[in-house]
Amino acid sequence: MGAFDIFKISASGMKAQRTRMDIVASNLANVQTTSTEEGGPYRKKDVVFKAVDVSDDKTFSGTLSKKVEGVNVETVKESDKPFQVVYNPSHPDANSEGYVTFPNVNLMEEMTDMTAATRAYEANVNVLSTTKDMFLKTLELIK
């Protein structure tokens, strides 16, 4: 694995975590959305990651000798968790019995996902920074 492969792996991780943060932000923004254009409450979204080959050497011998994997967002899927039903007859979206269907977004889960995505992003930034510093030290040795 070359040093530039490290940059590609870290960049793919940063891009994937940025997408994850965008989805978490969307979930948090809609935690109280009881009515959407599709009808019904907002449905929580989850990011699904997939390992992908990021190496430049696509030849057969290159594939046999190494496989450099990064990460990519495979899909963003809607959660199948049940909605929260709360008794609130004064709410504008309450049914005839006074119950309101709220999104299936759990605030604590979203905050945990946000923290995990932030830490993963920071880890990739640290890898990039350390690799850059190693390049600079190598150049100083060559002088």
C-alpha positions as CSV (number, residue, x, y, z in Angstrom):
1,M,0.0,0.0,0.0
2,G,1.4,3.4,-1.0
3,A,1.1,6.6,0.9
4,F,-1.3,8.0,-1.6
5,D,-3.6,5.1,-0.9
6,I,-3.7,6.2,2.7
7,F,-5.0,9.6,1.5
8,K,-7.7,7.9,-0.6
9,I,-8.8,5.7,2.2
10,S,-9.0,8.6,4.7
11,A,-10.8,10.8,2.2
12,S,-13.4,8.1,1.5
13,G,-13.9,7.8,5.2
14,M,-14.3,11.5,5.7
15,K,-16.8,11.7,2.8
16,A,-18.9,8.8,4.2
17,Q,-18.9,10.4,7.7
18,R,-20.0,13.7,6.3
19,T,-22.9,12.0,4.7
20,R,-23.7,10.3,7.9
21,M,-23.7,13.7,9.7
22,D,-26.0,15.1,7.1
23,I,-28.5,12.3,7.7
24,V,-28.2,12.7,11.5
25,A,-28.9,16.4,11.1
26,S,-31.9,15.7,9.0
27,N,-33.2,13.2,11.6
28,L,-32.7,15.7,14.4
29,A,-34.3,18.5,12.5
30,N,-37.4,16.4,12.0
31,V,-37.7,14.9,15.4
32,Q,-41.1,16.6,15.9
33,T,-42.4,16.5,12.3
34,T,-45.8,14.8,12.4
35,S,-46.9,15.5,8.8
36,T,-44.8,15.2,5.7
37,E,-45.5,15.6,2.0
38,E,-45.7,11.8,1.6
39,G,-48.3,11.7,4.4
40,G,-47.7,10.6,8.0
41,P,-44.8,11.5,10.3
42,Y,-41.2,11.7,9.3
43,R,-39.4,8.4,9.1
44,K,-35.9,8.1,10.5
45,K,-33.1,7.6,7.9
46,D,-30.0,5.4,8.4
47,V,-26.8,5.3,6.4
48,V,-25.5,2.0,5.1
49,F,-21.7,1.8,4.4
50,K,-19.9,-0.5,2.0
51,A,-16.2,-1.3,1.6
52,V,-14.9,-0.3,-1.8
53,D,-11.6,-0.7,-3.6
54,V,-9.8,2.7,-4.0
55,S,-6.5,1.5,-5.5
56,D,-5.4,2.9,-8.9
57,D,-3.8,-0.4,-10.0
58,K,-6.8,-2.2,-11.6
59,T,-4.6,-4.8,-13.4
60,F,-5.0,-8.4,-12.6
61,S,-1.6,-8.6,-10.9
62,G,-2.3,-5.5,-9.0
63,T,-5.5,-6.9,-7.8
64,L,-3.8,-10.1,-6.6
65,S,-1.0,-8.3,-4.8
66,K,-3.1,-5.8,-2.9
67,K,-6.6,-4.6,-2.2
68,V,-6.9,-1.2,-0.8
69,E,-10.3,-0.6,0.6
70,G,-12.0,2.6,1.6
71,V,-15.7,3.2,2.4
72,N,-18.6,4.4,0.5
73,V,-22.2,5.1,1.3
74,E,-24.1,2.3,-0.3
75,T,-27.6,3.6,0.5
76,V,-29.6,5.7,2.8
77,K,-32.6,3.7,4.0
78,E,-35.6,4.5,6.0
79,S,-35.9,2.8,9.4
80,D,-38.6,0.3,9.9
81,K,-38.9,1.0,13.7
82,P,-42.5,1.8,14.8
83,F,-43.6,5.4,15.2
84,Q,-44.2,6.9,18.7
85,V,-47.9,7.4,19.5
86,V,-48.6,10.0,22.1
87,Y,-51.9,11.2,23.6
88,N,-52.2,14.9,22.9
89,P,-55.7,15.9,21.9
90,S,-54.8,19.6,21.4
91,H,-52.2,18.8,18.7
92,P,-53.3,19.8,15.2
93,D,-52.4,16.3,13.8
94,A,-54.2,14.4,16.6
95,N,-56.6,11.7,15.4
96,S,-60.2,11.4,16.5
97,E,-59.1,9.7,19.7
98,G,-56.6,12.4,20.6
99,Y,-53.4,10.4,19.7
100,V,-50.6,11.9,17.6
101,T,-48.1,9.8,15.7
102,F,-44.6,11.2,16.1
103,P,-41.5,10.2,14.1
104,N,-39.5,7.1,15.0
105,V,-36.4,9.3,15.8
106,N,-34.7,8.7,19.1
107,L,-32.9,11.8,20.2
108,M,-30.3,9.9,22.3
109,E,-29.5,7.5,19.4
110,E,-29.0,10.4,17.0
111,M,-26.7,12.2,19.4
112,T,-24.7,9.1,19.8
113,D,-24.5,8.6,16.0
114,M,-23.4,12.3,15.7
115,T,-20.7,11.8,18.3
116,A,-19.5,8.6,16.6
117,A,-19.5,10.2,13.1
118,T,-17.5,13.2,14.5
119,R,-14.9,11.0,16.1
120,A,-14.5,8.9,13.0
121,Y,-14.1,12.0,10.9
122,E,-11.5,13.4,13.3
123,A,-9.6,10.0,13.2
124,N,-9.4,10.3,9.4
125,V,-8.2,13.9,9.6
126,N,-5.5,12.7,12.1
127,V,-4.4,10.0,9.7
128,L,-4.1,12.5,6.9
129,S,-2.2,14.9,9.1
130,T,0.2,12.2,10.3
131,T,0.8,10.9,6.8
132,K,1.5,14.5,5.6
133,D,4.0,15.0,8.4
134,M,5.7,11.7,7.5
135,F,6.1,12.9,3.9
136,L,7.6,16.2,5.1
137,K,10.0,14.4,7.4
138,T,11.1,12.1,4.5
139,L,11.7,15.2,2.4
140,E,13.8,16.7,5.1
141,L,15.9,13.5,5.3
142,I,16.5,13.6,1.5
143,K,17.9,17.2,1.6
